[in-house]
Amino acid sequence: MENTNDYGWGLGSVVAMLLVVVAMLFVPLGMGMLAPPSIPMILVIPVLLVVMFIFMCHNSNSNP
């Protein structure tokens, strides 16, 4: 894994990705009955994605 820090995909990124995969596999097993999401919950997901996109664009290094 040479030059992993140059591209931002280091050990911390790999561990975070593995934690997300494990959570996606095992968290649904502990859930009860599902109900349709409420309107505020439907709006939270796109708002979070837009905020993350703006944050990542603002903090990216465009000039290496």
C-alpha positions as a Markdown table, in Angstrom:
| # | Residue | x | y | z |
|---|---|---|---|---|
| 1 | Met | 0.0 | 0.0 | 0.0 |
| 2 | Glu | 2.5 | 2.5 | -1.2 |
| 3 | Asn | 1.6 | 6.2 | -1.5 |
| 4 | Thr | -1.8 | 5.6 | 0.1 |
| 5 | Asn | -1.8 | 9.0 | 1.9 |
| 6 | Asp | -1.3 | 10.8 | -1.5 |
| 7 | Tyr | -4.8 | 9.8 | -2.5 |
| 8 | Gly | -6.5 | 9.9 | 0.9 |
| 9 | Trp | -7.2 | 6.2 | 1.1 |
| 10 | Gly | -5.1 | 5.1 | 4.1 |
| 11 | Leu | -5.6 | 2.7 | 6.9 |
| 12 | Gly | -8.2 | 4.8 | 8.6 |
| 13 | Ser | -10.3 | 4.9 | 5.4 |
| 14 | Val | -10.1 | 1.1 | 5.1 |
| 15 | Val | -11.2 | 0.6 | 8.7 |
| 16 | Ala | -14.1 | 3.1 | 8.3 |
| 17 | Met | -15.2 | 1.2 | 5.1 |
| 18 | Leu | -15.1 | -2.1 | 6.9 |
| 19 | Leu | -17.1 | -0.7 | 9.8 |
| 20 | Val | -19.8 | 0.6 | 7.4 |
| 21 | Val | -20.0 | -2.8 | 5.6 |
| 22 | Val | -20.3 | -4.7 | 8.9 |
| 23 | Ala | -23.0 | -2.3 | 10.1 |
| 24 | Met | -24.9 | -2.7 | 6.9 |
| 25 | Leu | -24.8 | -6.4 | 7.2 |
| 26 | Phe | -25.6 | -6.9 | 10.9 |
| 27 | Val | -27.7 | -3.8 | 12.0 |
| 28 | Pro | -30.8 | -4.9 | 10.0 |
| 29 | Leu | -30.8 | -8.2 | 11.9 |
| 30 | Gly | -31.6 | -6.4 | 15.2 |
| 31 | Met | -34.4 | -4.3 | 13.7 |
| 32 | Gly | -38.1 | -4.9 | 14.4 |
| 33 | Met | -41.0 | -4.4 | 12.2 |
| 34 | Leu | -40.5 | -1.7 | 9.5 |
| 35 | Ala | -42.8 | 1.2 | 8.9 |
| 36 | Pro | -42.8 | 3.8 | 6.2 |
| 37 | Pro | -40.5 | 6.7 | 6.9 |
| 38 | Ser | -41.9 | 10.1 | 7.9 |
| 39 | Ile | -41.6 | 13.1 | 5.7 |
| 40 | Pro | -38.8 | 14.8 | 7.9 |
| 41 | Met | -36.8 | 11.6 | 7.7 |
| 42 | Ile | -37.2 | 11.5 | 3.9 |
| 43 | Leu | -35.8 | 15.0 | 3.8 |
| 44 | Val | -32.9 | 14.4 | 6.1 |
| 45 | Ile | -31.1 | 12.0 | 3.8 |
| 46 | Pro | -30.8 | 14.4 | 0.7 |
| 47 | Val | -29.9 | 17.3 | 3.0 |
| 48 | Leu | -27.1 | 15.4 | 4.6 |
| 49 | Leu | -25.8 | 14.3 | 1.2 |
| 50 | Val | -25.8 | 17.9 | -0.1 |
| 51 | Val | -24.0 | 19.1 | 3.1 |
| 52 | Met | -21.4 | 16.4 | 2.8 |
| 53 | Phe | -20.9 | 17.2 | -0.9 |
| 54 | Ile | -20.5 | 20.9 | -0.2 |
| 55 | Phe | -18.1 | 20.2 | 2.7 |
| 56 | Met | -16.0 | 17.8 | 0.6 |
| 57 | Cys | -15.8 | 20.3 | -2.4 |
| 58 | His | -14.9 | 23.1 | -0.1 |
| 59 | Asn | -12.1 | 21.2 | 1.7 |
| 60 | Ser | -10.7 | 19.4 | -1.3 |
| 61 | Asn | -7.2 | 20.3 | -2.4 |
| 62 | Ser | -7.6 | 21.5 | -5.9 |
| 63 | Asn | -4.0 | 22.7 | -6.1 |
| 64 | Pro | -1.6 | 20.0 | -5.1 |
